[in-house]
């Protein structure tokens, strides 16, 4: 199913990107946008993990550097039936975690220093089980493509707004100024909406998978509540384009709420509590 979503998302955002280029710069703008989209898709597929690690400041750590973290990840990966992911630590106090990579064979699981200090072992298993849920379903590739093409849309739109790709309207085949302006304003919003819709459903599924891997949905619920409370006290230093990768929204205030990539934490906790009441057993 996620393969179909990836194809749909790449097609939709690429067409939207080419449309922005067409309206802003005619056929030349459309061709440039298509080349940009193709290049970014290929680059994202092969190097999304490096991009995310670099943008968040995450550092890969060996088992000797973080034995407890490696032990938890290895246990969960064994239960999930996937190769042992690489492990990284983000040197920030804001508690959070993410997974990245194009497939289970190239996955990275990262946790902030603040997360490791805030939660207990059972809660950490729930959090990292959630992240491995994303790895299992290849949500991380889907999110990386969404973030990359949404960023490209924003970039092309800004170029159009400031005249970087605009053609003289008096020329034959020139762009429509009103259409260009509307596209400049609406294209990034449309990309953000698609990204948020995909990401929100992915969070619910990853919560369920994480709860089943650790066998304790209430521990994951407890961790989510702690992370939500802490997110309002300490903001993660990262790019907004990576917000959908984290287990809780690292930018919970302001305009970020309009296109939040995460469902409300209270709703996620309620679903986990319902799983616990239903006598859920680990898969």
N, C-alpha and C positions, 0 to 999 in steps of 0.2 A: 504493500500500500504506500509506504513512504517513497518508493521509487517513482510511483506515479505522481506523488506530490512534488518531488524534486523536479520532474520533467515539466509539470504544470507551472511551478513557480518560476523556473528558469525561462520558460516560454513566455509567460505573462509579463514578467518584469523586463525581459529583453525586448518584447514588442512595445511595451510602454516606453522603454528607454529609446528605442529607435523612433517612436512617435514624437518624443520630445525633441530629438535631433532633427527630425523632418520639419516640424513646425518652427523650430528655432533657427535652423540653418539650411532648409531645403534638402535636396538630395545629398549635398556634401555633408551636411550635418547628420543625416540619417546614416550615411556610410561610416562616418567617424564613430557614431554611437554604436553601430553594429560591431565594428572592430573592437571598440572598447569593451562591449559586453562579452564578446567571445574570449578576448584575452583575460578578462577578469574572472570568467567562469573557469577557465583552465587553470589559472593561477590559484584560485580559491580551492579547487579540487585537490591539488597537489600540496599546497603550502598553507592551508587554513590553520593548521595547528601552530605553525611557526608565527603566523600573523597574530593570532590570539595571544600566545605566550608573550610575544614582544610588546603588544599593546597594553597588557595588564601587568607587565613586570614580573611574571611568574618565572621561577627558576626550577629546572629539573633537579631532583634530589635522588641520591642513591639510597639503598636500603640501610647502609651504615649511618647515613645522615639523618634518616627519619624511619627508624625500624618499626615503630608502632603504626605509623600511617601506612607504610608498605604492607604490614601484616593485615590490616583491615581491608585494604584494596585487594590483596591477593585472595583472602578468604571469600570476598564477595564475587570476584571474577571467577573463582573456581565454581561457586554455586551457579553463576550465570552461564558457565560453559564457554567463556571467551578467554583469549590470551590475556596475560597480565599487562595492563596498561602502564605507560610511563606515569610517574608521579611527580607533581610539582607543588611548590609552596609559593604563595604570593606574599611578599613582605609588607602586609598592610594589617592595620588593627581592625578594620571593618570586617566582621565575620561573614564569609560567603564561600561559595565553591562553584566550580564549573567543570565541564568535560568538553574536549574538542578533538578534532581528527576526523578523517573522512570515513573510517570504518573501524570495527573492533581491533583490527590488526595494527592500526596506526593511531590509537586513542591515547589521550593524555587526561588524567584526572588531577585537578588542582584544588587546593584549599588555602585559604588565607591563614596567616598566623593567628588572627583574631578568632577564627572558627575553632582552631585547635585548642585555644585557651578557654573558649566559652562552653563548649558542649562536652558531655561525657562520652565514653566509648560507645555505648549503645546508640546515643543520638548521632554520633559520628558515622556509625554504620548505616543508619537510616539516610543521612545526607549523601554519603558516597554511594549507597545503593541507588538512590534517586539518579545520581549522575551516571551510573552504569546503565540505568534504564534508558537514558538518552543514547548511550553508546550502542546498546542492543538494537534500538529502533532506527539508528542512523539519523536521529534528530539533529545531531551536531553538524552534519554536512548540510542538511536542509537549512538550519539556522545560519550557517556561514554563507551559503549562497544568497539567502535573503538579505543578510547584512551587507554583503559586498555589492549586490545589484542595487539595493536601496541607496547605498552610498554613492554609487555611480549616477543614479538618477538625480540625487541632490547636487552632485558635482556638475552634471550637464545642465541642470536647471539654473544653477548659479552662473554658469558661463553664458547662458542665454539671457539671463536677467541683466547682466552687465555688458552685454553686447559682444561677448567673445565669439559666439557662433552665429550672430544675426546677420542676415543679408539685407541689402538695400531693398525695401519694399517696392521700390519703383522698378526693380528688375523683374523680368518675366520669371514666373515661378517663385517669386519672393514669398516670405512667410506672412501670415496674417498676424498683425500685432496683438489683437485681442486674444486670438487662439493661443499664441505663444505665451502671453501673460498668464492665461488660465492654466496652461500646461505646466508652466514654471511653478505655479502655486499648488496645483493639485497632484502632480506626479509624485513628489516625495510623500505626500499624505497618503495616497493610494498604496504606495509601497509599504509604508509603515502599518497601514491597516491589515494588509495581507500578511505581513510578518507577524503582527500581534495575534491574528486569528490562528495561525499555524502554531505559534509558540505557546499560546494559552492551553490549547488542547494537549500539546506535548507535555506540559507540566503536570496535568492530571494523570496522564498515562505513566509518566516517570515516577510520580508519587506512589502509584499502585505497585509498580515494579520494585521500587525501593523498599516498600513495606514488606513485600513478599520475600525479597532477598534477605532482609535482616530479620524477618519474622516478627517484628514489633512495630506495628503501625503507629502506636501511641508515642513511641520514642521519636519517630520522624515528625509527628505532629508537634511534640514538645520542642524539637530543634527548630522547626519552622516558626513557632511562636517566639522563640528566643532571637532568631535571626531578624524577624520582622521588627521586633522592639528595638534591636540594636541598629537597624538600618536608618532609623530616624535620629540616632545619636552620632553615628560616625558614617560619613559617606565614603564609598569606595572610590579611589582615584583610578578611573578607567574611562575609556571612550564610550559614549552612549550607544554607539553602534554594536557594542558587545553585551549590552544589558540583558538581552534575551538568553544568553548563555548561562547566566548565574541562576542559582537555585531560588533566590529571592531577588526582587527588583532592587538593584543597587542605587537607583535614583527615584525614590518613592514620592517626592514632592513636586510641586509646580506643574508645568505643562506635561511632564512625563506621564501623569495619570491619564491624559487624554488617549494616548496610544500605548498603554502599558502592555508589555510583553508577557505579563504574569497575571493569572487570575487572582482574586482577593485571597490573602492568606487564610482568612477565617473560613472561606469556602473549602479550601484545600484541607484544613484541619478537620472540618466537619465530615468530609468524605473519609478521611483516615479513621476518625472515631467510629464512623458507621462500619468500616471494615473490621475494626476491633470488636465491635458488638456482634458482628456476624460470625465470630469465631474463626477468623481467617487463620490459615496455617501457611507456613512458607512453602513455596513451590519447589 
